[in-house]
Amino acid sequence: MIYLDYAASTPMSKQALDVYTKLAAEVFANTESLHDSGTTAKGILEKCRAEVAGMIAAEPKGLYFTSGGTESNILAISSLLKGSKHKGKHILSIKSEHSSILNLLNKLEHEDGYEVTYLPLNDKGILSPDVLEKSIRNDTVLAAIQHASGETGAVQDIETIGDILNKKGVMFHCDAVQSFGKIKTDVKKAHITSLSVSSHKVYGPKGVGACYISPSASINPLIPGTVHEGGLRPGTINLPGIGAFTAAASERIKIMDESYKLMDAIRNKFIDLIKNSSYPIAIESDPSSTLPYVLALRIKGLEGQLVMLSANQKGLAISTGSACQIGHQEPSKTLLAMGRKKDEARELIRLSFGHDTDNNTVHKAFDIIKEVIEEYSFQVK
């Protein structure tokens, strides 16, 4: 199977696996236990906290380990809002956010009395700073704006966004799950109040992630009386997972610039194959404004789900980039926000590249996509 779905999940690196195995076997004490074994475990935990915090230029005391990006998003936004009820009940966001944020915002609207304004994107998937600034009201308390889209790879200018929000006194939550380990993130330069990252996107284990919340922010934990993670998150710490996550992330950070250039060459190769062909393929990932790890495409006239399932039968694993079930695919919220029609938004497929992707992989994958198009050519003429 040719795997081009690294934006969904990555395999654990050898170093991460080695660290996980060692910690699980040798450092199994509870980090809150007061005996020497617990103290040893706590020391490793805090070393990991400092290391991961350094990767985003954050203070270690603002870094909390979680079960992944979804929990980090929910934990950060909910805790910040609980600590800022007096400031207002208006939230800004965009429809290309991860479902964990969109579902939470929907709950906040229907159950907690918040009002959410979803900002439009331009045709490249980028949020205009002017649109953002004009949408801020006196009662705007928080903006949830991702760093990079999981569907198209579009990268937002979070430093400009953060500067605007900071000057207006609006908290800034940034989902950096897709960008972490791929492009540099500095929470202080971008005036980020909270940020979420995930382990299994950077060759670490599933079920682990981290949430940064600025130490200067007022937060109110969801569950009072919690002991672990500074009282923010209940539950015994997954030290082997955290250690493996830290090791995997450290690897990616060290080779971040080199990997970026390699993925850029890989994506450009795929784009060249498309442009030199006569197939009805639309490119939705603009190289000037998107992560090179992601290539969003539309095969005109074919639903993304059909293309994905047909490609899978031929040995190519890709994604539709949006929620779907057999026989029905919802239009991509990201493409709709970019101004695409519903039928166009249903055509989205996402290819995402990783450490094993090379030119040979690209050629094989493109050949399979050509086969799919030719198989259903009567639909796209």
Contacts in CASP RR format, 6 or more apart in sequence:
PFRMAT RR
TARGET T0000
AUTHOR 0000-0000-0000
METHOD contacts of the structure
MODEL  1
MIYLDYAASTPMSKQALDVYTKLAAEVFANTESLHDSGTTAKGILEKCRA
EVAGMIAAEPKGLYFTSGGTESNILAISSLLKGSKHKGKHILSIKSEHSS
ILNLLNKLEHEDGYEVTYLPLNDKGILSPDVLEKSIRNDTVLAAIQHASG
ETGAVQDIETIGDILNKKGVMFHCDAVQSFGKIKTDVKKAHITSLSVSSH
KVYGPKGVGACYISPSASINPLIPGTVHEGGLRPGTINLPGIGAFTAAAS
ERIKIMDESYKLMDAIRNKFIDLIKNSSYPIAIESDPSSTLPYVLALRIK
GLEGQLVMLSANQKGLAISTGSACQIGHQEPSKTLLAMGRKKDEARELIR
LSFGHDTDNNTVHKAFDIIKEVIEEYSFQVK
1 315 0 8 1.000
1 316 0 8 1.000
1 317 0 8 1.000
2 315 0 8 1.000
2 316 0 8 1.000
2 317 0 8 1.000
2 361 0 8 1.000
2 364 0 8 1.000
2 365 0 8 1.000
2 368 0 8 1.000
3 317 0 8 1.000
3 356 0 8 1.000
4 316 0 8 1.000
4 317 0 8 1.000
4 318 0 8 1.000
4 351 0 8 1.000
4 352 0 8 1.000
4 353 0 8 1.000
4 357 0 8 1.000
4 361 0 8 1.000
4 365 0 8 1.000
5 317 0 8 1.000
5 318 0 8 1.000
5 319 0 8 1.000
5 350 0 8 1.000
5 351 0 8 1.000
5 352 0 8 1.000
6 293 0 8 1.000
6 352 0 8 1.000
6 353 0 8 1.000
6 354 0 8 1.000
6 357 0 8 1.000
7 150 0 8 1.000
7 178 0 8 1.000
7 201 0 8 1.000
7 293 0 8 1.000
7 294 0 8 1.000
7 319 0 8 1.000
7 350 0 8 1.000
7 352 0 8 1.000
8 319 0 8 1.000
8 352 0 8 1.000
9 200 0 8 1.000
9 201 0 8 1.000
9 206 0 8 1.000
10 200 0 8 1.000
10 201 0 8 1.000
10 202 0 8 1.000
10 203 0 8 1.000
10 204 0 8 1.000
10 354 0 8 1.000
10 355 0 8 1.000
11 203 0 8 1.000
12 20 0 8 1.000
12 203 0 8 1.000
12 204 0 8 1.000
12 205 0 8 1.000
12 244 0 8 1.000
12 248 0 8 1.000
13 203 0 8 1.000
13 204 0 8 1.000
13 247 0 8 1.000
13 248 0 8 1.000
13 251 0 8 1.000
15 247 0 8 1.000
15 248 0 8 1.000
15 251 0 8 1.000
16 203 0 8 1.000
16 204 0 8 1.000
16 205 0 8 1.000
16 244 0 8 1.000
16 245 0 8 1.000
16 247 0 8 1.000
16 248 0 8 1.000
16 251 0 8 1.000
17 244 0 8 1.000
18 247 0 8 1.000
19 240 0 8 1.000
19 243 0 8 1.000
19 244 0 8 1.000
19 246 0 8 1.000
19 247 0 8 1.000
20 205 0 8 1.000
20 240 0 8 1.000
20 241 0 8 1.000
20 243 0 8 1.000
20 244 0 8 1.000
21 240 0 8 1.000
23 44 0 8 1.000
23 239 0 8 1.000
23 240 0 8 1.000
23 241 0 8 1.000
23 243 0 8 1.000
23 244 0 8 1.000
24 240 0 8 1.000
27 37 0 8 1.000
27 40 0 8 1.000
27 41 0 8 1.000
27 44 0 8 1.000
27 239 0 8 1.000
27 240 0 8 1.000
28 41 0 8 1.000
28 239 0 8 1.000
29 35 0 8 1.000
29 37 0 8 1.000
29 38 0 8 1.000
29 40 0 8 1.000
29 41 0 8 1.000
30 38 0 8 1.000
30 41 0 8 1.000
30 236 0 8 1.000
30 237 0 8 1.000
31 38 0 8 1.000
31 41 0 8 1.000
31 42 0 8 1.000
31 43 0 8 1.000
31 45 0 8 1.000
31 228 0 8 1.000
31 236 0 8 1.000
31 237 0 8 1.000
31 239 0 8 1.000
32 38 0 8 1.000
32 42 0 8 1.000
32 227 0 8 1.000
32 228 0 8 1.000
32 236 0 8 1.000
32 237 0 8 1.000
33 39 0 8 1.000
33 41 0 8 1.000
41 237 0 8 1.000
41 239 0 8 1.000
44 239 0 8 1.000
44 243 0 8 1.000
45 65 0 8 1.000
45 237 0 8 1.000
45 239 0 8 1.000
45 242 0 8 1.000
46 60 0 8 1.000
48 65 0 8 1.000
48 242 0 8 1.000
48 243 0 8 1.000
48 245 0 8 1.000
48 246 0 8 1.000
49 60 0 8 1.000
49 63 0 8 1.000
49 65 0 8 1.000
50 60 0 8 1.000
51 246 0 8 1.000
51 250 0 8 1.000
52 63 0 8 1.000
52 197 0 8 1.000
52 210 0 8 1.000
52 245 0 8 1.000
52 246 0 8 1.000
52 249 0 8 1.000
53 59 0 8 1.000
53 60 0 8 1.000
53 62 0 8 1.000
53 63 0 8 1.000
53 212 0 8 1.000
54 60 0 8 1.000
55 180 0 8 1.000
55 181 0 8 1.000
55 185 0 8 1.000
55 249 0 8 1.000
55 250 0 8 1.000
55 253 0 8 1.000
56 176 0 8 1.000
56 180 0 8 1.000
56 185 0 8 1.000
56 186 0 8 1.000
56 187 0 8 1.000
56 195 0 8 1.000
56 197 0 8 1.000
56 212 0 8 1.000
57 185 0 8 1.000
57 186 0 8 1.000
57 187 0 8 1.000
57 188 0 8 1.000
57 189 0 8 1.000
58 187 0 8 1.000
58 188 0 8 1.000
58 195 0 8 1.000
58 212 0 8 1.000
59 215 0 8 1.000
61 215 0 8 1.000
62 212 0 8 1.000
62 213 0 8 1.000
62 214 0 8 1.000
62 215 0 8 1.000
63 210 0 8 1.000
63 211 0 8 1.000
63 212 0 8 1.000
64 75 0 8 1.000
64 210 0 8 1.000
64 211 0 8 1.000
64 212 0 8 1.000
64 213 0 8 1.000
64 229 0 8 1.000
64 230 0 8 1.000
64 232 0 8 1.000
64 233 0 8 1.000
65 208 0 8 1.000
65 209 0 8 1.000
65 210 0 8 1.000
65 211 0 8 1.000
65 229 0 8 1.000
65 233 0 8 1.000
65 237 0 8 1.000
65 238 0 8 1.000
65 242 0 8 1.000
66 72 0 8 1.000
66 75 0 8 1.000
66 196 0 8 1.000
66 208 0 8 1.000
66 209 0 8 1.000
66 210 0 8 1.000
66 211 0 8 1.000
66 233 0 8 1.000
67 207 0 8 1.000
67 208 0 8 1.000
67 209 0 8 1.000
67 238 0 8 1.000
68 196 0 8 1.000
68 198 0 8 1.000
68 199 0 8 1.000
68 200 0 8 1.000
68 207 0 8 1.000
68 208 0 8 1.000
68 209 0 8 1.000
68 210 0 8 1.000
69 98 0 8 1.000
69 100 0 8 1.000
69 175 0 8 1.000
69 177 0 8 1.000
69 196 0 8 1.000
69 197 0 8 1.000
69 198 0 8 1.000
69 209 0 8 1.000
69 211 0 8 1.000
70 98 0 8 1.000
70 100 0 8 1.000
71 209 0 8 1.000
71 211 0 8 1.000
71 233 0 8 1.000
72 196 0 8 1.000
72 197 0 8 1.000
72 198 0 8 1.000
72 209 0 8 1.000
72 210 0 8 1.000
72 211 0 8 1.000
73 98 0 8 1.000
73 100 0 8 1.000
73 101 0 8 1.000
73 104 0 8 1.000
73 144 0 8 1.000
73 173 0 8 1.000
73 175 0 8 1.000
73 196 0 8 1.000
74 100 0 8 1.000
74 104 0 8 1.000
75 211 0 8 1.000
75 222 0 8 1.000
75 232 0 8 1.000
75 233 0 8 1.000
76 173 0 8 1.000
76 194 0 8 1.000
76 195 0 8 1.000
76 196 0 8 1.000
76 211 0 8 1.000
76 212 0 8 1.000
76 213 0 8 1.000
77 101 0 8 1.000
77 104 0 8 1.000
77 142 0 8 1.000
77 144 0 8 1.000
77 173 0 8 1.000
77 194 0 8 1.000
78 104 0 8 1.000
78 222 0 8 1.000
79 213 0 8 1.000
79 219 0 8 1.000
79 220 0 8 1.000
79 221 0 8 1.000
79 222 0 8 1.000
79 232 0 8 1.000
80 142 0 8 1.000
80 171 0 8 1.000
80 173 0 8 1.000
80 193 0 8 1.000
80 194 0 8 1.000
80 213 0 8 1.000
80 217 0 8 1.000
80 218 0 8 1.000
80 219 0 8 1.000
81 108 0 8 1.000
81 114 0 8 1.000
81 141 0 8 1.000
81 142 0 8 1.000
82 219 0 8 1.000
82 220 0 8 1.000
82 221 0 8 1.000
82 222 0 8 1.000
83 218 0 8 1.000
83 219 0 8 1.000
83 220 0 8 1.000
84 141 0 8 1.000
84 142 0 8 1.000
84 171 0 8 1.000
84 218 0 8 1.000
87 139 0 8 1.000
87 141 0 8 1.000
88 139 0 8 1.000
88 140 0 8 1.000
88 141 0 8 1.000
89 112 0 8 1.000
89 113 0 8 1.000
89 114 0 8 1.000
89 115 0 8 1.000
89 139 0 8 1.000
89 141 0 8 1.000
90 114 0 8 1.000
90 115 0 8 1.000
90 116 0 8 1.000
90 117 0 8 1.000
90 137 0 8 1.000
90 139 0 8 1.000
90 140 0 8 1.000
90 141 0 8 1.000
91 105 0 8 1.000
91 108 0 8 1.000
91 114 0 8 1.000
91 115 0 8 1.000
91 116 0 8 1.000
91 117 0 8 1.000
91 140 0 8 1.000
91 141 0 8 1.000
91 142 0 8 1.000
91 143 0 8 1.000
91 144 0 8 1.000
92 116 0 8 1.000
92 117 0 8 1.000
92 119 0 8 1.000
92 132 0 8 1.000
92 135 0 8 1.000
92 136 0 8 1.000
92 140 0 8 1.000
92 142 0 8 1.000
92 143 0 8 1.000
92 144 0 8 1.000
92 145 0 8 1.000
92 170 0 8 1.000
93 101 0 8 1.000
93 102 0 8 1.000
93 105 0 8 1.000
93 116 0 8 1.000
93 117 0 8 1.000
93 118 0 8 1.000
93 119 0 8 1.000
93 143 0 8 1.000
93 144 0 8 1.000
93 145 0 8 1.000
94 118 0 8 1.000
94 119 0 8 1.000
94 121 0 8 1.000
94 127 0 8 1.000
94 145 0 8 1.000
94 146 0 8 1.000
94 337 0 8 1.000
95 102 0 8 1.000
95 118 0 8 1.000
95 333 0 8 1.000
95 334 0 8 1.000
95 336 0 8 1.000
95 337 0 8 1.000
96 121 0 8 1.000
96 125 0 8 1.000
96 146 0 8 1.000
96 149 0 8 1.000
96 150 0 8 1.000
96 151 0 8 1.000
96 152 0 8 1.000
96 154 0 8 1.000
96 333 0 8 1.000
96 334 0 8 1.000
96 337 0 8 1.000
97 105 0 8 1.000
97 144 0 8 1.000
97 145 0 8 1.000
97 146 0 8 1.000
97 175 0 8 1.000
98 146 0 8 1.000
98 150 0 8 1.000
98 175 0 8 1.000
98 177 0 8 1.000
99 323 0 8 1.000
101 144 0 8 1.000
101 146 0 8 1.000
101 175 0 8 1.000
102 333 0 8 1.000
105 114 0 8 1.000
105 116 0 8 1.000
105 144 0 8 1.000
108 114 0 8 1.000
108 116 0 8 1.000
109 115 0 8 1.000
109 116 0 8 1.000
117 135 0 8 1.000
118 337 0 8 1.000
119 127 0 8 1.000
119 131 0 8 1.000
119 132 0 8 1.000
119 135 0 8 1.000
120 131 0 8 1.000
120 337 0 8 1.000
120 339 0 8 1.000
121 127 0 8 1.000
121 154 0 8 1.000
121 334 0 8 1.000
121 337 0 8 1.000
121 338 0 8 1.000
121 339 0 8 1.000
122 128 0 8 1.000
122 338 0 8 1.000
123 338 0 8 1.000
123 339 0 8 1.000
124 154 0 8 1.000
124 286 0 8 1.000
124 288 0 8 1.000
124 289 0 8 1.000
124 290 0 8 1.000
124 338 0 8 1.000
125 149 0 8 1.000
125 152 0 8 1.000
125 154 0 8 1.000
125 289 0 8 1.000
125 334 0 8 1.000
125 337 0 8 1.000
125 338 0 8 1.000
126 154 0 8 1.000
126 156 0 8 1.000
126 157 0 8 1.000
126 289 0 8 1.000
127 145 0 8 1.000
127 156 0 8 1.000
127 161 0 8 1.000
129 157 0 8 1.000
129 160 0 8 1.000
129 161 0 8 1.000
129 164 0 8 1.000
132 143 0 8 1.000
132 145 0 8 1.000
132 161 0 8 1.000
132 164 0 8 1.000
132 165 0 8 1.000
133 164 0 8 1.000
133 168 0 8 1.000
136 164 0 8 1.000
136 165 0 8 1.000
136 168 0 8 1.000
136 170 0 8 1.000
140 168 0 8 1.000
140 170 0 8 1.000
141 170 0 8 1.000
141 171 0 8 1.000
142 170 0 8 1.000
142 171 0 8 1.000
142 172 0 8 1.000
142 173 0 8 1.000
142 193 0 8 1.000
143 161 0 8 1.000
143 165 0 8 1.000
143 170 0 8 1.000
143 171 0 8 1.000
143 172 0 8 1.000
143 173 0 8 1.000
144 173 0 8 1.000
144 174 0 8 1.000
144 175 0 8 1.000
145 156 0 8 1.000
145 158 0 8 1.000
145 161 0 8 1.000
145 172 0 8 1.000
145 173 0 8 1.000
145 174 0 8 1.000
146 156 0 8 1.000
146 174 0 8 1.000
146 175 0 8 1.000
146 176 0 8 1.000
146 177 0 8 1.000
146 178 0 8 1.000
147 155 0 8 1.000
147 156 0 8 1.000
147 158 0 8 1.000
147 174 0 8 1.000
147 175 0 8 1.000
147 176 0 8 1.000
147 178 0 8 1.000
147 179 0 8 1.000
147 183 0 8 1.000
147 185 0 8 1.000
148 154 0 8 1.000
148 155 0 8 1.000
148 156 0 8 1.000
148 176 0 8 1.000
148 178 0 8 1.000
148 179 0 8 1.000
148 182 0 8 1.000
148 183 0 8 1.000
148 290 0 8 1.000
148 291 0 8 1.000
148 294 0 8 1.000
149 155 0 8 1.000
149 178 0 8 1.000
149 290 0 8 1.000
149 294 0 8 1.000
149 334 0 8 1.000
150 178 0 8 1.000
150 294 0 8 1.000
150 321 0 8 1.000
150 334 0 8 1.000
150 350 0 8 1.000
151 294 0 8 1.000
151 296 0 8 1.000
151 321 0 8 1.000
151 322 0 8 1.000
151 332 0 8 1.000
151 334 0 8 1.000
151 335 0 8 1.000
151 348 0 8 1.000
151 350 0 8 1.000
152 284 0 8 1.000
152 285 0 8 1.000
152 290 0 8 1.000
152 294 0 8 1.000
152 296 0 8 1.000
152 334 0 8 1.000
152 335 0 8 1.000
152 338 0 8 1.000
152 350 0 8 1.000
153 178 0 8 1.000
153 285 0 8 1.000
153 290 0 8 1.000
153 291 0 8 1.000
153 293 0 8 1.000
153 294 0 8 1.000
153 296 0 8 1.000
154 285 0 8 1.000
154 286 0 8 1.000
154 289 0 8 1.000
154 290 0 8 1.000
154 334 0 8 1.000
155 179 0 8 1.000
155 183 0 8 1.000
155 289 0 8 1.000
155 290 0 8 1.000
155 291 0 8 1.000
158 174 0 8 1.000
158 185 0 8 1.000
158 190 0 8 1.000
158 192 0 8 1.000
159 189 0 8 1.000
159 190 0 8 1.000
161 172 0 8 1.000
161 190 0 8 1.000
162 172 0 8 1.000
162 190 0 8 1.000
162 191 0 8 1.000
162 192 0 8 1.000
163 191 0 8 1.000
165 171 0 8 1.000
165 172 0 8 1.000
165 191 0 8 1.000
166 172 0 8 1.000
166 191 0 8 1.000
171 193 0 8 1.000
171 194 0 8 1.000
171 217 0 8 1.000
172 190 0 8 1.000
172 191 0 8 1.000
172 192 0 8 1.000
172 193 0 8 1.000
172 194 0 8 1.000
173 192 0 8 1.000
173 193 0 8 1.000
173 194 0 8 1.000
173 195 0 8 1.000
173 196 0 8 1.000
174 190 0 8 1.000
174 192 0 8 1.000
174 194 0 8 1.000
174 195 0 8 1.000
174 196 0 8 1.000
175 195 0 8 1.000
175 196 0 8 1.000
176 185 0 8 1.000
176 195 0 8 1.000
176 196 0 8 1.000
176 197 0 8 1.000
177 196 0 8 1.000
177 197 0 8 1.000
177 198 0 8 1.000
177 201 0 8 1.000
178 201 0 8 1.000
178 291 0 8 1.000
178 293 0 8 1.000
178 294 0 8 1.000
179 185 0 8 1.000
179 291 0 8 1.000
180 197 0 8 1.000
180 198 0 8 1.000
180 201 0 8 1.000
180 202 0 8 1.000
180 249 0 8 1.000
181 202 0 8 1.000
181 249 0 8 1.000
181 252 0 8 1.000
181 253 0 8 1.000
181 256 0 8 1.000
182 252 0 8 1.000
182 256 0 8 1.000
182 259 0 8 1.000
182 260 0 8 1.000
182 291 0 8 1.000
182 293 0 8 1.000
183 256 0 8 1.000
183 260 0 8 1.000
183 291 0 8 1.000
184 256 0 8 1.000
185 195 0 8 1.000
187 195 0 8 1.000
187 212 0 8 1.000
187 214 0 8 1.000
192 212 0 8 1.000
192 214 0 8 1.000
193 213 0 8 1.000
193 214 0 8 1.000
193 217 0 8 1.000
194 211 0 8 1.000
194 212 0 8 1.000
194 213 0 8 1.000
194 214 0 8 1.000
194 217 0 8 1.000
195 211 0 8 1.000
195 212 0 8 1.000
196 209 0 8 1.000
196 210 0 8 1.000
196 211 0 8 1.000
196 212 0 8 1.000
197 209 0 8 1.000
197 210 0 8 1.000
197 212 0 8 1.000
197 249 0 8 1.000
198 208 0 8 1.000
198 209 0 8 1.000
199 205 0 8 1.000
199 206 0 8 1.000
199 207 0 8 1.000
199 208 0 8 1.000
199 209 0 8 1.000
199 241 0 8 1.000
199 244 0 8 1.000
199 245 0 8 1.000
199 248 0 8 1.000
199 249 0 8 1.000
200 206 0 8 1.000
200 207 0 8 1.000
200 208 0 8 1.000
202 245 0 8 1.000
202 248 0 8 1.000
202 249 0 8 1.000
202 252 0 8 1.000
203 248 0 8 1.000
203 251 0 8 1.000
203 252 0 8 1.000
203 355 0 8 1.000
204 241 0 8 1.000
204 244 0 8 1.000
204 245 0 8 1.000
204 247 0 8 1.000
204 248 0 8 1.000
204 249 0 8 1.000
205 241 0 8 1.000
205 244 0 8 1.000
205 245 0 8 1.000
205 248 0 8 1.000
207 238 0 8 1.000
207 241 0 8 1.000
208 238 0 8 1.000
208 241 0 8 1.000
208 242 0 8 1.000
208 244 0 8 1.000
208 245 0 8 1.000
209 245 0 8 1.000
210 245 0 8 1.000
211 232 0 8 1.000
213 219 0 8 1.000
213 232 0 8 1.000
219 232 0 8 1.000
221 231 0 8 1.000
221 232 0 8 1.000
221 233 0 8 1.000
223 234 0 8 1.000
225 231 0 8 1.000
226 232 0 8 1.000
226 233 0 8 1.000
226 234 0 8 1.000
226 235 0 8 1.000
227 234 0 8 1.000
228 234 0 8 1.000
228 235 0 8 1.000
228 236 0 8 1.000
228 237 0 8 1.000
229 237 0 8 1.000
252 259 0 8 1.000
259 355 0 8 1.000
260 292 0 8 1.000
263 291 0 8 1.000
263 292 0 8 1.000
263 293 0 8 1.000
263 353 0 8 1.000
263 354 0 8 1.000
263 357 0 8 1.000
264 287 0 8 1.000
264 292 0 8 1.000
266 292 0 8 1.000
266 353 0 8 1.000
266 357 0 8 1.000
266 358 0 8 1.000
266 359 0 8 1.000
266 362 0 8 1.000
267 285 0 8 1.000
267 287 0 8 1.000
267 292 0 8 1.000
267 293 0 8 1.000
267 295 0 8 1.000
267 353 0 8 1.000
268 287 0 8 1.000
268 292 0 8 1.000
269 359 0 8 1.000
269 362 0 8 1.000
270 295 0 8 1.000
270 351 0 8 1.000
270 362 0 8 1.000
270 365 0 8 1.000
270 366 0 8 1.000
271 283 0 8 1.000
271 287 0 8 1.000
271 295 0 8 1.000
273 362 0 8 1.000
273 363 0 8 1.000
273 366 0 8 1.000
274 281 0 8 1.000
274 283 0 8 1.000
274 297 0 8 1.000
274 366 0 8 1.000
277 370 0 8 1.000
279 299 0 8 1.000
279 369 0 8 1.000
279 370 0 8 1.000
279 373 0 8 1.000
280 299 0 8 1.000
280 300 0 8 1.000
280 301 0 8 1.000
280 373 0 8 1.000
280 380 0 8 1.000
281 297 0 8 1.000
281 298 0 8 1.000
281 299 0 8 1.000
281 300 0 8 1.000
281 369 0 8 1.000
281 373 0 8 1.000
282 297 0 8 1.000
282 298 0 8 1.000
282 299 0 8 1.000
282 300 0 8 1.000
282 344 0 8 1.000
282 347 0 8 1.000
283 295 0 8 1.000
283 296 0 8 1.000
283 297 0 8 1.000
284 296 0 8 1.000
284 297 0 8 1.000
284 298 0 8 1.000
284 335 0 8 1.000
284 338 0 8 1.000
284 348 0 8 1.000
285 294 0 8 1.000
285 295 0 8 1.000
285 296 0 8 1.000
285 297 0 8 1.000
290 296 0 8 1.000
292 353 0 8 1.000
293 352 0 8 1.000
293 353 0 8 1.000
293 354 0 8 1.000
294 350 0 8 1.000
294 351 0 8 1.000
294 352 0 8 1.000
294 353 0 8 1.000
295 350 0 8 1.000
295 351 0 8 1.000
295 352 0 8 1.000
295 353 0 8 1.000
296 321 0 8 1.000
296 348 0 8 1.000
296 349 0 8 1.000
296 350 0 8 1.000
296 351 0 8 1.000
297 348 0 8 1.000
297 349 0 8 1.000
297 350 0 8 1.000
297 351 0 8 1.000
298 304 0 8 1.000
298 344 0 8 1.000
298 347 0 8 1.000
298 348 0 8 1.000
298 349 0 8 1.000
299 307 0 8 1.000
299 347 0 8 1.000
299 349 0 8 1.000
299 369 0 8 1.000
299 372 0 8 1.000
299 373 0 8 1.000
299 380 0 8 1.000
300 347 0 8 1.000
300 380 0 8 1.000
301 343 0 8 1.000
301 347 0 8 1.000
301 379 0 8 1.000
301 380 0 8 1.000
302 347 0 8 1.000
302 372 0 8 1.000
302 373 0 8 1.000
302 376 0 8 1.000
302 379 0 8 1.000
302 380 0 8 1.000
303 329 0 8 1.000
303 346 0 8 1.000
303 347 0 8 1.000
304 320 0 8 1.000
304 324 0 8 1.000
304 329 0 8 1.000
304 346 0 8 1.000
304 347 0 8 1.000
304 348 0 8 1.000
304 349 0 8 1.000
305 320 0 8 1.000
305 324 0 8 1.000
305 327 0 8 1.000
305 328 0 8 1.000
305 329 0 8 1.000
306 376 0 8 1.000
307 318 0 8 1.000
307 320 0 8 1.000
307 349 0 8 1.000
307 369 0 8 1.000
307 372 0 8 1.000
308 318 0 8 1.000
308 319 0 8 1.000
308 320 0 8 1.000
308 349 0 8 1.000
310 372 0 8 1.000
310 375 0 8 1.000
310 376 0 8 1.000
311 317 0 8 1.000
311 318 0 8 1.000
311 368 0 8 1.000
311 369 0 8 1.000
311 372 0 8 1.000
312 318 0 8 1.000
314 368 0 8 1.000
314 371 0 8 1.000
314 372 0 8 1.000
315 368 0 8 1.000
316 364 0 8 1.000
316 365 0 8 1.000
316 368 0 8 1.000
316 369 0 8 1.000
318 349 0 8 1.000
318 350 0 8 1.000
318 351 0 8 1.000
318 365 0 8 1.000
319 349 0 8 1.000
319 350 0 8 1.000
319 352 0 8 1.000
320 329 0 8 1.000
320 348 0 8 1.000
320 349 0 8 1.000
320 350 0 8 1.000
321 332 0 8 1.000
321 348 0 8 1.000
321 349 0 8 1.000
321 350 0 8 1.000
322 329 0 8 1.000
322 330 0 8 1.000
322 331 0 8 1.000
322 332 0 8 1.000
322 333 0 8 1.000
322 334 0 8 1.000
322 345 0 8 1.000
322 348 0 8 1.000
323 329 0 8 1.000
323 330 0 8 1.000
324 330 0 8 1.000
329 346 0 8 1.000
330 346 0 8 1.000
331 342 0 8 1.000
331 343 0 8 1.000
331 344 0 8 1.000
331 345 0 8 1.000
331 346 0 8 1.000
332 340 0 8 1.000
332 345 0 8 1.000
332 346 0 8 1.000
332 348 0 8 1.000
333 345 0 8 1.000
334 348 0 8 1.000
335 344 0 8 1.000
335 345 0 8 1.000
335 348 0 8 1.000
336 342 0 8 1.000
336 345 0 8 1.000
351 365 0 8 1.000
373 380 0 8 1.000
END
